[in-house]
Amino acid sequence: MQKKQNKTKKILKGKVASDKMTKTIVVLVESLREHPKYQKKYKVTKRYKAHDEKNEYKIGDLVEIVESGLLSKEKRWRVIKKVSSE
């Protein structure tokens, strides 16, 4: 029998952009990328839908999200904790 390797789940930090859905928030995660030819660094913003069971996180909060299994069509992340609030 082959053993399954435990993959570490990704943890991202971002700002809550929307909390209008029930039990779901939209988190904006910014990262720096470098252009392959010109080596200029630029910001890339990506939006993730994350599960918020108690609807406790509000717009502007800085949160940590972790990868999880499929929760819905677009939701694949869960909120771990609030880092700070605005």
RALINUR-V872390 format. One record per residue. N is the residue number from 0. RES is the residue in three letters. SS is DSSP state (h for helix, s for strand, l for the rest). PHI is phi in whole degrees, 0 to 359 (* if undefined). Layout:
N&RES&SS&PHI, N&RES&SS&PHI
//
This chain:
0&MET&l&*, 1&GLN&l&266, 2&LYS&l&269, 3&LYS&l&278, 4&GLN&l&275, 5&ASN&l&281, 6&LYS&l&272, 7&THR&l&284, 8&LYS&l&276, 9&LYS&l&290, 10&ILE&s&239, 11&LEU&s&238, 12&LYS&s&242, 13&GLY&s&199, 14&LYS&s&256, 15&VAL&s&287, 16&ALA&s&260, 17&SER&s&209, 18&ASP&l&227, 19&LYS&l&283, 20&MET&l&274, 21&THR&l&280, 22&LYS&l&62, 23&THR&s&219, 24&ILE&s&234, 25&VAL&s&253, 26&VAL&s&247, 27&LEU&s&267, 28&VAL&s&244, 29&GLU&s&260, 30&SER&s&219, 31&LEU&s&262, 32&ARG&s&241, 33&GLU&s&240, 34&HIS&l&293, 35&PRO&l&297, 36&LYS&l&267, 37&TYR&l&262, 38&GLN&l&56, 39&LYS&l&275, 40&LYS&s&271, 41&TYR&s&216, 42&LYS&s&273, 43&VAL&s&236, 44&THR&s&249, 45&LYS&s&234, 46&ARG&s&255, 47&TYR&s&238, 48&LYS&s&269, 49&ALA&s&235, 50&HIS&s&279, 51&ASP&l&232, 52&GLU&l&302, 53&LYS&l&259, 54&ASN&l&53, 55&GLU&l&262, 56&TYR&l&263, 57&LYS&l&244, 58&ILE&l&301, 59&GLY&l&99, 60&ASP&l&291, 61&LEU&s&265, 62&VAL&s&231, 63&GLU&s&251, 64&ILE&s&238, 65&VAL&s&233, 66&GLU&s&296, 67&SER&l&216, 68&GLY&l&285, 69&LEU&l&293, 70&LEU&l&252, 71&SER&l&200, 72&LYS&l&299, 73&GLU&l&245, 74&LYS&l&270, 75&ARG&l&224, 76&TRP&s&230, 77&ARG&s&236, 78&VAL&s&278, 79&ILE&s&270, 80&LYS&s&201, 81&LYS&s&267, 82&VAL&s&275, 83&SER&s&201, 84&SER&l&234, 85&GLU&l&272
//
